Every structure is written in structure tokens, then in C-alpha cells.
Amino acid sequence: EGGAVLVPVSDVGLGDRAAEVLRRNDLGSMTAAAPRLYPHMWSWDSALIAVGLAQLSVPRAVTELRTLLRAQWSTGMIPHIVFSEGDGYFPGPERWGTQAAAAAPGSVRTSGICQPPVHAVAVRRIVDAGRRAGGAAREEAEAFVRDTFGAWLAWHRWLATARDPDRRGLVEIYHGWESGMDNSPRWDRPYAAVVPGAELPSFVRTDVDHVGDAGERPTDAEYGRYLWLVEQLRRVDYDDDAARDVVGFRVADVFTSAILAVASDELAVLGEELGAGTAGDVAELRELAARFRAGVLSTVSPSTGLARDLDRRSGEWIETETVAGFAPLLCGPDERQRELFWGERWCGHPALAHPLPPTVSPSDPGLQPRAYWRGPVWPIVSWLFGWAFERQGDHDGAGRLREASLRQLAAGDFGEYYEPFTGEPLGSLHQSWTAAVTLDWLA
Ligand code: 9YW
């Protein structure tokens, strides 16, 4: 990134450094997910970034989410990337070709897929921060909810219809990118069935130029499949019904489903508190919360106690032991899962640098400690569980995750992800959402 070098950690506190990262990545009305690797706005990043911004400036946090909503499709979908003027990221807007999609917005360039719906969690945080600050901040936060309640509701409705046509209470995804956990071993089997056609236009990756070691990123073969799915969706102009028939990857994602459940509850409470939406809207959100929570619970493996994704194309359960297996714990209290979470197959594993959930169980020999979603600890994942624990009244659990995370983050690099056994920051440094959740933990 341009500009001066960040001041050493000894000179200023961790919170000041985190705020500085968000300031530097600020593009005006959106925040780049990372200075070089990700020069655009990502959907679930922007929500978590708003959680951090709310601690610095409620109006700036509101602006972040208003920018995201300007990119919402007429179907209700919130796209996973809103492109800035910046370049250096592939696939960019030309490759996505979403201008041909009937539902895409006219004035903003976006991708054509989505990401987990954590946004209502951020809206709640913004309202709470506004109320603490009082005065104009409170008014702005509350007005924001009244203005945008319908847009968030449309987003949840779209997920519950276009992506759960059989009403199983599980959100289907058409691309690993939609899960936010791009190359998680959860997706290995479904991706094995994705065979890029000869018609796949050639491509040059740029992501590997921005990290020290390409081994921390997905492989070229993985990228070929990612782009083939984009190609399949593009050919049907991202039409929801057509996409379902043509796309080579269709998986019911249990983690996204848990987020939809808990975020629907949050949105219902906000609607009620602020008199936004009708009583019917609030009741509908509560129904969604119940339906998706039941869907999540229906996937739990009796033998491992972990929730599973379902490959809709092969009909098979996905049994890999990843952090997504704790989806039930994210959307409600669950004693058996809580024990597993702190137990020695997970956060209590003796070899971990910090008692935090890695993306793959440290007892699984397949864990790759430096490889993206195949083993490293992602601070935002720890934050989501801490937030959920707090919400469930488990202050002890939330406090443990907060303390361990702040120790992991103390050097002030704000890594995209961390090596679980050494605590080394990996991927992009000065990652916006890592800085943002740090600010929330410090508040
Ligand atoms: C990519 C921005 C995004 C996150 C995803 C993460 C990564 C982008 O970065 O994906 O091109 O690989 O997997 O969850 O939103 O931080």
C-alpha cells in the first residue's frame, strides 16, 4: 500500500494501530478488504468492518453498509464483491460480466454470487454503538435501521427462497466463494466433480503476487474450477432459476444457514425495537430463524456431534471435521457442542499456540497449518463465535475467545489468518476485518 510505514507497535496501542489500518484501507465510502490483495469491497467483510467502524464513527459505519446496499440486486441478493476503481484483483468486473444480468444494479459493478449474511449482526452493533454515544449518532443509527430494514429483509427472503427452494432450512451455495471459506476441505468432494470445460477462457491469477508464499493460497487447479463455475453462471446471466440447473456445484452450506438463522433473529428484534417493518415482517423473520436453525440441527452427525454440509448434486453428506461443524453453536446454545469446542480435538488441543478454533481440527492429519481455509485460525471466525457466546449469555466462553484472540493479535500485523501452532500471521497483512474485530474486542 502507499503512504508511510505503520508506526511500530511499541509506540501506540493495538487499538490505534487497528484504527490506522481501517483509515488506510478507507476508499471514501467503502473500505478495501485488504490493501493490495483485495482492493474492493467484499460483502461479509464490509459487515465486520462496519462492526469495527462503529467503535470509531457511527456515521462512517453507516456509510459502509449504505454503499453495500447500493449494490444490492433487484432480487434481494447482496453481491459478494462491490468493485472499486482499484485494480490488481482477478477476477475483476469484466470477467464476471454481470452487466448482462437483469437483476444487477445499473450504476455499480459487482460480482454475481453472494457471501454469508452477517449484516444484521453489524446493524445491531451500529445501533448499540449509536446508543452509547447518544445524540446525533443515536439518531443516525436508528434512522439507518428504519431506512434499510426492507432491504435487509429482501436479502434474507432471497436466501430463503432462491437458495432454499425446498424449504429445508439450509442455504444452497453455487460456489465455494459463497461460503466465504473458499478452499475449505468441506468443498473438496463437490469440487472434484467440477471439470472445467475446454471453453474456459484463459486467465492469469494476481492473488499469488500479493502474498509471500503461494502455498498459503489456493492452487491453480482450484482456481480453474472457481472460474469455470463463474463461467457457467455468467452464461445464464446469473438468472436464479437457470443457475440452479446449470451450475456444477450445489451444496447446502450449514455455516451460512446458521448465520442466516441468527441474523434473522437479530433483524426481527431490531424491527420490533424500532418499529421498522410490519408485525408480519417480524413474524416472518422469526419463522426464518426457526426454520434455518432446525435445518442446521438436522445435519448433525450422531457419531461426531458436528454439523455437516450436504452435497445436493451427489446427495452425500460432507463429513470433514472443520470449524463449520459448530454451526449449531453459532445459532443457539448447545451443551454437547460447547464441550467439543473447548475439548482437545479443538480449542483445547495442546499443540495450539492459542486456544482458538482453527479452520480444521488439529486432530485431523489433513490439517494444513499455512493453507488458507485448510487449517489456519481466522480472527473473524473466532469473533463470530465470541459474539454468539455473548449473545447466549456465555460470558466466560466469550471472554476466553476475546483474551486468546487479543494475545494472538498483539503484534499488530492484523493478518488475514494465523498459523495455529506457531501463531504466525499469514496471507495478507493489515487485513481490514481483522483490524475491525480487534477494535470491537477492545471496546
Ligand atoms: C479471494 C476478502 C475475502 C473474504 C473471503 C476470503 C477471501 C477472496 O478474501 O476471498 O479472492 O480469494 O476467502 O472469505 O471475504 O477478505
Residues whose N, C-alpha, C, O or C-beta is under 5 A from the ligand:
A	BS01	9YW	A33 Y38 W42 D45 G180 M181 D182
